[in-house]
Amino acid sequence: MKTYTNVKDLGNIEEAIKEALEVKKNKFGYKHLGENKTLLMVFFNSSLRTRLSTQKAGINLGMNTMVLDINQGAWKLETERGVVMDGDKSEHLLEAIPVMGNYCDIIGVRAFAQFENKEDDYQEKILNQFIQYSGKPVFSMEAATGHPLQAFADLITIEEYKKTDHPKVVMTWAPHPKALPQAVPNSFADFMNEANVDFVITHPEGYELDPKFVRGARIEYDQDKALEGADFVYAKNWAAYQDPNYGKILSKDMSWTVTKEKMALTNNAYFMHCLPVRRNMIVSDDVIESPQSIVIQEAANREISAQTVIKRMLENL
């Protein structure tokens, strides 16, 4: 594996899940792979779970780990060609990336959507420049349009908790005070469409996602109807994708908040969220604190998804 940006990079999804569960049973059984190897994690945006889980994954594999926070202790980086660099950005990404590549063996990159230009966001300019110019294997720690480490962890969690071979998984939009990227819902849809699940997406009209991620998933605009019989409920907010409203908040309808009344419509479903979560907007206190909430277990599996991906990259160095 040279890059990891979407579900297709994992190959056979059932084999990837099996491998991840083996890694979870024996986290320190592959330390020889990372001996004298260095993992560089580059953050253009804030992080809690991604930073800690990915660094821990590298340590589990015997790697040296380095963390670089762009704009916090490093030169501000210009990302566009043709710009006269007479502002506050002292270095261009095109020089910085190959320099970083000299100091490590594998690179993880985290760079969110800017919501300034849809085409730029969906071309994944920053992530793809690392892939093109670093000379090293590169994996996404959340990009403008996807968060494949999160989605892989979500899939591992569903595998561990499912009570039927073909569970119903519902991803529901929920209100939020800020405009959030489509990265997490895009990747969740990307993975669920390849998994052995009955996948439904529910959201208000106007919040349709990019068709390349939605693919054959069933879309339901009535949240209550979508939730009926669900085995897993994955709540997430995202801003509008469709033009001319790209990156905008179209609704803060609190009737979409996941409450105990909403969960009562399900098949005693497990509640999932990538975290951090806005309580009593995305989900009520009683739902996220209930025995059916598996958000902490889901977050724990971020270490496992990252370790499985990095392990595969190490095996191909």
N, C-alpha and C positions, 0 to 999 in steps of 0.2 A: 504494500500500500504506500503510494507516494503522496497522495492527497486525501483529505477527508473533509468533504463539504456537504454530502447528501447521502441518502440511504443507498444509492447504487454503489457507492464506494465500498460498502461492506460486503458486496457479493451476496451469496445465499443468506437470507435473513435468519433462517432457522439455525444454520451453522453458527452465525454470529452470536445469536442468543445463547446457544449451548456453550460457546467459547467464553462468553462473558460470565456465565454462571460457574464455569470451572475456575476462572480467574478469581471470582468472589470467594470460592472455597479455599483458595491457596494464593492469597495476595502476594506473598513474598517468595513464591516458587519460581519466579522468572527474573530474579535479580541479576543473574549472569548476563542477561541481554543488554542491560543498561550500564554495565561496568565501564567506566572511563568514557561514558557518553554524556552529552549535555543537552538538556531541554531548555529552550528559551521561550518564555511566555511574554508576548507583547500586548499590552493593554492600551487601547485608545479610549476605552470607557471603563466605568466603575464595575466592580465585581466583588462578590462574596463567595458563593458556592463554586463558581467556575475557577476562581483563583485558588481556593483552598483544595478543592477536589482534584484539580489537574496537577497541582504541585505535589500533592500527596501521591497521586498515581505515578508520577515520575520517580519519586523517592522509593515507592514500593518496588519499582523496577530497577533500582540501583543507580539511577541517574543523578548527576548533578543538575540542579535546577536554578535558573536565573529568571528574574522577573523585571521587565522594563515597563514603567508607566510613562507613556508619551504625554508630554505637557506637564509632568510632575517629576522633575529631576532629570529630564532629558530635553534636548533641543526640541522646540516646536517644529513640526515637519510639514513641509509643503507637499501636497499630493497631486497637484495638477501640472501638466506640462505647459510650457509657453508662458508661464506667469513670471512677471518681473518681481523678483523677491526683494522688494523694498519695504516689507512690512515686518511683523514680529516673528516670522518663521525663518529660522536661520539655516535650516538644512532641508534638502529635498529627499523625499522617500527613495528616489532612484539611486542615490548614493548610500543612504542609510541601510537599505535592505541588504545589499551584498556585503556591507560591513558586518551587519548582524550575522549573516550566514557564515562568516569566517569564524565566529566564536561558538558555534553550536552544531548539533547534529540533527535536531528536529525543532521546528518552530510552530508554536500555537499563536493565533492572532484573534484578537477581539476588537471589532470595529463596527459600531451600530450604523443603521440608516440615519441620514441627516435630514430627511424630509424636505430637502431643498430642491431636488431634481429626481423624479421617479426613475428616469433612464439611468442616471448615474448610480443610484442605489441598487437597482436591479442588475446592473452590470458588475457589481461587486468589485469596484475598481481597486480598493485597498487590498483586499484578500488576494485578488488575482495578480497584483503586482508582486506580492510576496511569493506566490507560486511561481511566477515567471522569472524573478530576478534573484531569489535567495540562493538557489542551487541546492536547497535542502527540502526534505519532506515537510509539508505544511498542513496543519489541520485547523479547522475553524473552531474557535471558542465562543462563537456567536458573531455572525456577520450581518450585513444589512438585510438579507432576505432569508437567513436560516440559522438555526441553532441545533446542529446535528448531534452534539454531545448530549444535550438535554433530551432530545427526542429518543435517542438510543437508551438513555436511562429510563425514560418513560416506558418504553417497550419492555425493558427488562423487568420493571416493576409490575406491569400488567401480566407478564408471564408468571411471575411469582405468586400473584394474588388471584388469578383467574380461577373460577369454579366450573367453567365449561370450556370446551375446546374452541368455541367460536363466540366469544363474549361480544355483547353490544357495547361499543365505546362511543360516547357522545362528547364532542368538543363544543362547548357553549361560549359564545361571546358574553361578556359581563361588563358593566360600566366602570369607568375609571376617570379620574380628574385630569389626566394628561394624555396626550396623543402618544400611543405606544407603537413600535414597529410591528410588522407582520412576521418577524423572524421565527418566533416560537410557534405560532399556529401554522405557519408554512411547513416547518420541519415536522411538527406533529402529524399533519396531514400526509406529508411525504412518507413517513414511516408507517402510519396506520394503513395506508393504501397498499402497502406491501405485506402487511401482517395478516394473519388469519383471524380477522375480527369483522364484525358488522359495524362499519364506521359511518357516523352521522355528524354533520356540522350544522349547528343552529346559530343564527344571528339575525339581527334586524336587517331589513332591506337596505341596501347601500353599503353593506360591509362584506360583500363578496370578495374572496381572496383570488390570487392569481390562479387561473385554471390549470397551469402546469403542476401546481401542488395539490389542488382539489381533485383533479382527474375524475375518477368515477364515483367519488363519495356522494352520498345522498345529502342534499341540502334541504333543511326544514326551517321555515321562518317562524313557526309556532314552537316556542321553547318547550311548553308543557307537553306537546305532542312528541317532540324529539326525545324528551327524557323518559317517556313511558317504557318501562322494561329495561332500562339501561343497567349494565353491570359496572361500568366505570363512567364517571363524569369528570371531564377535564375542563376546568374553567379558565378562561384567558380573555383579556381585552386586547384589541388591536384597532388601530386607526384605519380609516378608509383606504382601500387600495385603488379603486377605480377613479379615473379622471372624470371631472376636474377637481375631485375632492381628495386627491392623494395626500395622506398624512394629516387629514383633518378629523376632528371629533364631530360626528353627526348626531350622536345621542348620548345622554347620560341616564337613560331610562332605568330607574332602580327596580323596576319589576323584573329585570333580567338578573338581579342578584341571586346567587344560589343560596337558598334558605332550606330549613328543614321541611317546609311545605313542598318545595320543589323536589327535594330528595325523596320525599314520600311517594312520588310518582314513579320512582325507579324500582329496580329489582334489588333493593337494599344495596345500592351501588356504593363503590368506593369513590371517595372524592380525591381529585388530584389537582395540583397546581405547581408550576415551576418555581414559585417564590422569587422575589418577595411579593407578598400579597397585601392588597388594601382590604383590611377587614371591614365588613359591613358595607362594602361596595361590590367587590368581587364575590365575597362569600361571607355569610353570617358567622358570628363567633361559635354558635352551637354546632354548626356543620364542621368547621375546620378543627374544632376541639373534640369531635365525636370519635368513637372507636372506628368508624368507617373512613376517617381521614388518614390517608397514607402519604401526606406531603413530606414528612420527615424521612420516611423510608425511601421515597422517591429521590429526595435530595442526597441521601446516602449512596444511592446507586450512581450518582454523578461520578464518584470516584471509580466505580467499576467500568462505566462506559468509557471514561478517559483512559483508564489503564488498558483496556482491551484494544483501543485504537492505537495507542502509543506502542504497545507490545507488537502489534502487527507491523508498524513502521520500523521498529527496531529489527524485527526478523527479516526485513527486506533491505537493510542498509548494506 
